[in-house]
Amino acid sequence: MELAALLPFALWAIAITIAIYFGFLAILTIPAVQRQVIYLNCVTLTWFQDVDYPETWGFLHNQVTPFNLHTKDGETLHAWHILPLEVYRRHEPRLIQEPPGVVEDVKTRLSFKLLREDPNALLVLYLHGAAGTLGSGWRPPSYRALYAAAPDRIHTVAIDYRGFGTSTGSPSEEGLLTDALTLAEWAMNEAGIPSSRIVLFAQSIGTAVAISLAHHLAMKPTPTLFAGMVLVAPFANVELLTATYKVAGVIPLLSPLARFPRLHALLNKFIVTKWPSKDKLAEFVGQCHKMAGDNPKYHVTIIHAEDDWDIPWTQSETLYWNAVNASLPMGISYEELDKEKIQNRIDLGAGGWIMQHQSPKGCLREEIVKYGLHDRIMSYPVVSLAVWRAFETGKPTLES
Ligand SMILES: *[C@@H]1O[C@H](CO)[C@@H](O)[C@H](O)[C@H]1NC(C)=O
């Protein structure tokens, strides 16, 4: 009797939930809303903190120099130059005497000269993930992990893309590529670091930006190749990502629809943001193989944790396969590569496993760790070593 009375109520609850979900999907077809969901740039996570004072996140006084970059389409990007610890130690007395806060002309700073004037200096260009700012979450610890393997040499410059933190504008696929290009051109032209001494580090959506940048520069009539790329928690493309992605690891986006392929495909037509990483990475690798000379052209490391709740590590499997396939004249099927992995991968027990595909033209590494979640992993030694290895063994050159 009572159960029967509850039944209509339960049906109503289900109907309302479904109606809300479809209402949510309808709102998602609006491009401006999509951008907010994908980039989450309004969720700064550093509310009431001043990103012009990096000491707030545990850096030594003036170890980090905040400055601005200007894009050719008129945006101002907030950037941080992070000095490696040993370089800081050697110059500490002079560094602490410089004025703190955001710098108008970064070239006047000692930190900039320490980068530009050291012929052995190495530079990581850092492209962060969605949400937050330069100071949020696991980013500050990850800047420290980047120089850990060579604290006398590895500098990092990170940017907040347009629409993030105190940078102007609002994010878009094209806009973020322009931002990354602005950073790369600044590094090569203003800081005077040749691309052979530059590694791209990126996480989450930043990996799509890094791949897009490397692809863009490699496809030019006069190509530019970096020493390497370290991609943490990447995804194959937005369409494949929406089939599994959960916002903050909890709220499913389109994954309930992934069971209905036609409906999922229909909704994906409305998603204007594509980030076709797997295709661009494959094209990049393919392009490198077309270049003259049997010397390294690329060094790509993909790192992903099995316990990543936001982006499942299987996205890395897809990305890696596309890259390996593009490096082989006859290609390789996903199943064949899987068989090769079982035979050839390096098993690290509780540390996960590593697969490496080496050819004279380049190196593709997939490192799957068991623990590290989506963000925390960026601060782990697996990242420190990957960056060091990219600098040490990458060294791509255009001519033989
Ligand atoms: C794999 O490589 C082959 C040979 O280059 C190519 O024809 C095929 O389209 C590639 N497959 C994918 C999924 O990219």
The ligand as a Gaussian input file, in Angstrom:
#p B3LYP/6-31G(d) Opt

LIG

0 1
 C       48.470000       3.703000     -39.357000
 O       49.499000       3.792000     -40.300000
 C       49.123000       3.400000     -41.607000
 C       50.388000       3.369000     -42.461000
 O       51.067000       4.602000     -42.421000
 C       48.062000       4.339000     -42.126000
 O       47.648000       3.967000     -43.417000
 C       46.863000       4.325000     -41.158000
 O       45.908000       5.299000     -41.559000
 C       47.313000       4.605000     -39.738000
 N       46.204000       4.388000     -38.829000
 C       45.754000       5.344000     -38.012000
 C       44.624000       4.980000     -37.144000
 O       46.241000       6.455000     -37.996000

